[in-house]
Amino acid sequence: MAEKQSEGIGETIKTIVYALLIAGVIRTLFFQPFWIPSGSMKSTLLVGDFMFVNKMAYGYSKYSCPWALCPISGRILSSEPERGDIIVFKHPTRGVDYIKRLIGLPGDKVQMKAGQLYINDKAAPLKTIDNFIEVKLPQGPLGSTPACYNQPVALGGSCEKEAFKETLPNGVEHTVLNVRTARSDDTPVFNVPAGHYFFMGDNRDNSQDSRVPLSLGGVGYVPAEYLIGRADRVIFSSAGKRMLYFWTWRADRFFKGLE
């Protein structure tokens, strides 16, 4: 009897080890789970959105593995990202994952003037759309409250942000938000170096991105090897502090495609 129990325990351990190995291979080579912790990509992505990032989209580097353990120099099986892609990348110095929209390609000139994006000296057209409205309440595990264009807003009130449809030079349309007049609305010209990319959040006044250089605590230009994958679809979404709080689930965002 003891021998059979020992064999059963051994089989269980092997099953668990195999399952972990398969999960590790899938996470390293194919899809990585990602949970949105902040509002920097509103209204495209909301705090509490959950997705799987496509790691096959741009090839692989050492940062494709957890803790940057892949024995890869540069990128292999690489393909170029497209302007407007929503991309998860590793912060060049902090070692944490960020998710932003790709705005500037290698060789581009990028600048903000009075809150409008210019790429290679041409303004990206903006079309005014209905304000983005959400309830001003703590959001997600961090319990952060959203900034509002119509301040002051009490907790539980309607928090509004100006919304615009922005069109990038390759025709990609997406929504950007405005909360206030900010320093990042007017920037110098950024000349994107070869092998690097320029990222911005859609929630323009509440995004730490390439508009602030690394030396000043921002993101700066992101080297190609730091790209992890492309976000294409929200799988699940919860506005609460815990995923199991079913009354905070956003059913209208389940399996929602991103643009």
C-alpha positions as MATLAB code, in Angstrom:
seq = 'MAEKQSEGIGETIKTIVYALLIAGVIRTLFFQPFWIPSGSMKSTLLVGDFMFVNKMAYGYSKYSCPWALCPISGRILSSEPERGDIIVFKHPTRGVDYIKRLIGLPGDKVQMKAGQLYINDKAAPLKTIDNFIEVKLPQGPLGSTPACYNQPVALGGSCEKEAFKETLPNGVEHTVLNVRTARSDDTPVFNVPAGHYFFMGDNRDNSQDSRVPLSLGGVGYVPAEYLIGRADRVIFSSAGKRMLYFWTWRADRFFKGLE';
ca = [
       0.000    0.000    0.000;
       2.826    2.385    0.957;
       4.523    1.700   -2.397;
       1.327    2.585   -4.317;
       0.943    5.801   -2.309;
       4.570    6.675   -3.074;
       3.998    6.077   -6.800;
       0.840    8.225   -6.695;
       2.683   11.093   -5.026;
       5.483   10.763   -7.562;
       3.039   10.944  -10.476;
       1.352   14.003   -8.969;
       4.700   15.778   -8.579;
       5.657   14.958  -12.177;
       2.310   16.234  -13.435;
       2.788   19.514  -11.557;
       6.360   19.893  -12.863;
       5.264   19.220  -16.450;
       2.383   21.691  -16.116;
       4.747   24.369  -14.791;
       7.216   23.729  -17.612;
       4.483   23.989  -20.249;
       3.141   27.180  -18.657;
       6.679   28.598  -18.599;
       7.224   27.818  -22.278;
       3.868   29.391  -23.232;
       4.621   32.510  -21.162;
       8.133   32.840  -22.586;
       7.426   32.157  -26.252;
       3.779   32.932  -26.939;
       1.603   34.905  -24.512;
       2.278   36.804  -21.299;
      -0.521   37.821  -18.927;
      -0.655   41.534  -18.126;
      -2.879   43.435  -15.693;
      -3.392   47.184  -16.159;
      -2.437   48.916  -12.881;
      -2.817   52.592  -13.866;
      -4.928   54.930  -15.978;
      -2.187   56.095  -18.364;
      -3.852   54.420  -21.374;
      -7.464   55.489  -20.740;
      -9.879   55.322  -22.440;
      -8.321   52.542  -24.528;
      -7.320   50.566  -21.450;
      -8.904   50.896  -18.024;
      -7.489   50.149  -14.589;
      -8.216   46.473  -13.970;
      -8.182   45.320  -17.610;
      -6.520   41.928  -18.046;
      -4.994   40.665  -21.291;
      -2.501   38.289  -22.823;
       0.325   40.036  -24.677;
       1.341   38.503  -28.014;
       5.084   37.849  -27.612;
       5.432   36.472  -31.148;
       4.616   39.856  -32.692;
       8.125   41.346  -32.694;
      10.433   38.384  -32.070;
      12.439   37.663  -28.962;
      15.192   39.183  -26.849;
      16.585   38.361  -23.431;
      13.710   40.362  -21.947;
      11.220   37.867  -23.372;
      12.047   35.601  -20.430;
      11.169   36.321  -16.815;
      13.999   38.206  -15.096;
      15.664   38.735  -18.519;
      17.148   35.228  -18.392;
      16.883   34.347  -22.096;
      20.416   33.745  -23.477;
      19.762   35.997  -26.495;
      21.856   38.855  -27.818;
      19.771   41.536  -29.564;
      16.547   40.205  -31.124;
      15.832   37.012  -33.048;
      12.923   36.245  -35.384;
      12.253   39.977  -35.219;
       9.670   41.988  -37.128;
       9.096   45.742  -37.033;
       6.270   47.152  -34.913;
       3.788   49.496  -36.551;
       3.032   53.012  -35.464;
      -0.042   52.960  -33.230;
       0.590   49.477  -31.812;
      -0.125   49.084  -28.097;
       3.053   47.538  -26.750;
       4.322   46.138  -23.465;
       8.003   46.867  -22.959;
      10.536   46.650  -20.189;
      11.506   50.002  -18.711;
      15.147   50.545  -19.713;
      16.400   51.117  -16.153;
      13.687   50.102  -13.679;
      13.137   46.562  -14.933;
       9.326   46.843  -14.732;
       6.811   46.359  -17.533;
       5.108   49.383  -19.105;
       2.284   49.491  -21.644;
       1.995   52.464  -24.027;
       1.185   53.305  -27.628;
       3.991   53.414  -30.198;
       4.143   56.941  -31.609;
       7.647   57.472  -32.983;
       9.668   55.109  -35.176;
      13.459   55.210  -35.644;
      14.397   58.408  -37.489;
      11.142   60.231  -36.668;
      10.872   63.724  -35.235;
       8.186   63.901  -32.524;
       6.896   67.004  -30.763;
       3.893   68.219  -28.796;
       2.615   71.754  -29.453;
      -0.275   73.107  -27.392;
      -1.446   69.568  -26.720;
      -1.323   68.420  -30.357;
       1.032   65.736  -31.635;
       3.404   66.507  -34.513;
       5.296   63.762  -36.326;
       7.951   64.815  -38.815;
       6.643   68.397  -38.687;
       3.059   67.377  -39.573;
       0.201   67.646  -37.101;
      -1.714   64.461  -36.284;
      -5.364   65.451  -36.925;
      -7.612   65.718  -33.874;
     -11.396   65.416  -33.932;
     -13.423   66.356  -30.859;
     -15.688   63.558  -29.599;
     -17.913   63.109  -26.549;
     -16.166   63.502  -23.206;
     -14.942   60.363  -21.469;
     -16.940   60.025  -18.241;
     -16.279   57.748  -15.281;
     -17.256   57.699  -11.620;
     -14.687   59.271   -9.339;
     -13.947   56.378   -7.010;
     -10.789   54.477   -6.023;
      -9.828   52.099   -8.846;
      -7.942   48.809   -8.880;
      -5.656   47.264   -6.248;
      -3.780   50.566   -5.789;
      -6.991   52.457   -5.027;
      -6.029   55.439   -7.178;
      -8.700   58.035   -8.004;
      -8.951   59.487  -11.527;
      -8.077   63.078  -12.418;
     -10.967   65.089  -13.838;
     -11.239   67.910  -16.365;
     -14.314   69.213  -14.546;
     -12.646   69.517  -11.132;
     -13.595   69.785   -8.344;
     -15.514   66.495   -8.300;
     -16.576   64.761   -5.092;
     -16.138   61.038   -4.613;
     -18.971   59.278   -6.409;
     -19.444   62.151   -8.853;
     -19.077   62.160  -12.634;
     -15.424   62.620  -13.576;
     -15.028   63.958  -17.117;
     -12.084   64.207  -19.484;
     -12.003   65.900  -22.864;
     -11.732   63.260  -25.591;
     -10.395   63.469  -29.126;
      -9.948   61.047  -32.001;
      -6.315   61.268  -33.118;
      -5.167   59.993  -36.515;
      -1.554   58.912  -36.942;
       0.311   59.220  -40.273;
      -0.353   55.560  -41.163;
      -4.121   56.013  -40.693;
      -4.402   54.460  -37.218;
      -7.170   56.197  -35.248;
      -7.397   56.113  -31.480;
      -8.822   58.146  -28.613;
      -6.688   60.514  -26.533;
      -7.772   62.344  -23.398;
      -7.085   65.780  -21.968;
      -7.415   66.685  -18.294;
      -5.504   69.940  -17.904;
      -2.919   72.216  -19.446;
       0.318   70.434  -18.601;
       4.026   70.933  -19.169;
       4.031   67.878  -21.427;
       1.608   69.640  -23.827;
       4.572   71.602  -25.199;
       7.859   69.779  -25.710;
      11.106   70.119  -27.590;
      11.595   68.105  -30.767;
      12.485   64.485  -30.027;
      14.717   62.873  -32.687;
      14.177   59.121  -32.319;
      17.536   57.320  -32.679;
      18.088   54.260  -34.861;
      17.009   51.063  -33.110;
      14.782   52.941  -30.646;
      11.089   53.813  -30.269;
       9.048   56.663  -28.804;
       5.990   55.832  -26.685;
       3.118   57.853  -25.266;
       0.044   57.073  -23.183;
      -3.424   57.845  -24.557;
      -4.316   59.624  -21.309;
      -1.841   62.326  -22.250;
      -1.801   64.330  -19.015;
      -1.486   61.269  -16.773;
       1.193   59.211  -18.487;
       4.863   58.753  -17.690;
       6.306   58.098  -21.139;
       8.975   59.023  -23.695;
       8.265   62.752  -23.374;
      10.401   62.708  -20.218;
      13.991   61.439  -20.663;
      15.462   58.671  -18.555;
      17.788   61.137  -16.854;
      14.754   62.949  -15.422;
      12.939   59.809  -14.307;
      10.851   59.191  -17.423;
      10.917   56.521  -20.121;
      12.930   58.200  -22.859;
      13.701   56.377  -26.091;
      13.109   52.627  -25.733;
      15.662   50.285  -27.381;
      14.181   47.605  -29.630;
      15.417   44.755  -27.445;
      13.191   45.956  -24.587;
       9.951   45.298  -26.509;
       8.034   42.355  -25.054;
       4.882   42.064  -27.139;
       1.710   43.570  -28.573;
      -1.621   43.930  -26.770;
      -4.536   43.153  -29.086;
      -7.526   42.340  -26.895;
      -8.838   42.729  -23.334;
      -9.813   39.317  -21.979;
     -11.317   40.305  -18.644;
     -11.896   43.526  -16.707;
     -12.629   44.376  -13.091;
     -12.879   47.825  -11.511;
     -12.486   46.537   -7.948;
      -9.523   45.935   -5.665;
      -9.856   42.168   -6.081;
     -10.561   40.152   -9.195;
     -13.094   38.043   -7.274;
     -15.310   41.058   -6.540;
     -17.755   40.032   -9.278;
     -19.988   43.075   -8.733;
     -17.131   45.248  -10.096;
     -16.662   43.236  -13.313;
     -17.034   45.167  -16.585;
     -18.850   42.613  -18.733;
     -18.875   44.944  -21.746;
     -15.049   44.762  -21.879;
     -14.694   40.982  -21.914;
     -12.807   39.949  -25.104;
     -12.819   43.562  -26.320;
     -10.526   44.264  -29.264;
      -8.117   47.201  -28.981;
      -7.507   49.991  -31.480;
];
